[in-house]
Amino acid sequence: MDDITHVFIHGLDSSSQGTKGSYFRKRYPEMMVGDYQGTLNERMSKLSEYIGSKDNIIIVGSSFGGLMAAIFACENEKRVRRLVLLAPALAYADFHARCREPLQMPVTLYQGSEDTVVLPEPTCEVAQSIFRNLDYRLVKDDHSLLATFPAIEWDNLLEIRRS
């Protein structure tokens, strides 16, 4: 996977063993797929420790993991190459306190139009206010994005070159 570090961050009530984590571990064995528990601060500490000093990072974050990915990018902008956010919990109250400056890296955000957990409108508003290079994709799906997830062009988003 070249010199790019790939990271997947699961949601609040999920784990690395969930559908998305299992998919990434099987399809991209070099991808970092960890487990995060506890408060947001505890999860962010674990993420920082897990990633260490790596850079040139592409982070995929789902739901609460999308919030974590966005916060990590705000705090480490020069180290993050791209974000892929799946129904990210960006309207979480702590986000704007931790991320005040606009981010320039490419961000692809998938949001389900039928999501009742992370509502599309506030998520879109926050995303548009923070991400200057945003590709926002509102899809006919719910919060899990299980109908959309398999059809996403992951090799392309993760910048994987297959021979």
Buried (B, 14 or more C-beta within 10 A) or exposed (E): BEEBBBBBBBBBEBBBEBBBBEBBBEEBEEBBBBBBEEEBEEBBEBBEEBBEEEBBBBBBBBBBBBBBBBBBBBEBBEBBBBBBBBBBBBBBEEBEEBBEEEBEBBBBBBBBEEBEBBEBEEBBEBBEEBBEEBEBEBBEBBBBBEEBBEEBEBEEBBBBEEE
